[in-house]
Amino acid sequence: MEVQWLRTFVDAAETLNFRKTSERLLMSQPSVTVHIRLLEENLGLSLFKRSHNRVSLTEEGRHFKGKAQKVLEQLDGSVEELHAFAQGYRKKWTLAISPLMAETVLPYVLRSFTEQHPEVELVIRVEESEAIEDLVETEEVSAGISALPPIGRTIDPLVVYEDPLLFILPRDAYDDETGPAISIEETLRKSILFTHHHPVFWEELLEKLRLQMPGIRTMKVTQAHIVKRFIQEGLGTSFLPKSMVRRELVEGRLMEAHFDLFPLPTVSTYFLTKQMGALEEDFVECIQSVYFT
């Protein structure tokens, strides 16, 4: 029995259309038909019913579909593990991280962590914060870095760092010493405020802003890296965690304005795991020592 016969069967069992399967597997339609026929001959069973150029699974075909999928998953997993072993990896560690942190925290941490643990195959899954707790809970990932604290009881929240919120503007033509004073009220009145790119603080912050400055114009932009690009292009302003704009501020691509209408909140970043082992402790230490010292 050939592995490719199983792959062809599983796809055909999904599409119930040999032409679509040929397109998806980049092979000719006669080849799909041959693979199915050879597999059925090898098993001594019919897997498909054929009627008027339409196919459907037999009872045996429906039963065999799940078995074939598991065989292929196990085979692919074994091959992947073998390649990882050949590269020197002896342990696989999967980390879920929100887009907010993936762009800012992760690049600064990876070099240090991978140098400390060359035997660890690190797999990064970029997921929204709302999904990360469930991934850790179901052990689809080993750990997660999230903007949201866990709500269940099986995961203890660990605050990795707290971030001050900054009011961020496009860079003007002046340097910090010679530029005119920035009026927060005038800036908010004339600019679009980009909102909802962080899952925690926006509702409370907008409520306070609207009490002080009714009628401010807002635009929801759910990805923080897009917000940064919009601000750089002079399209508006926003409130962003310091870690998100640290590099752009140093390089002069964005500007921070002192916000004095009311105190701005801080936002926390959480490390989520069901079991804090040596590897998890080392990763947290890398974040705290490499990025926030």
Disulfide bonds with the S-S distance in Angstrom:
none
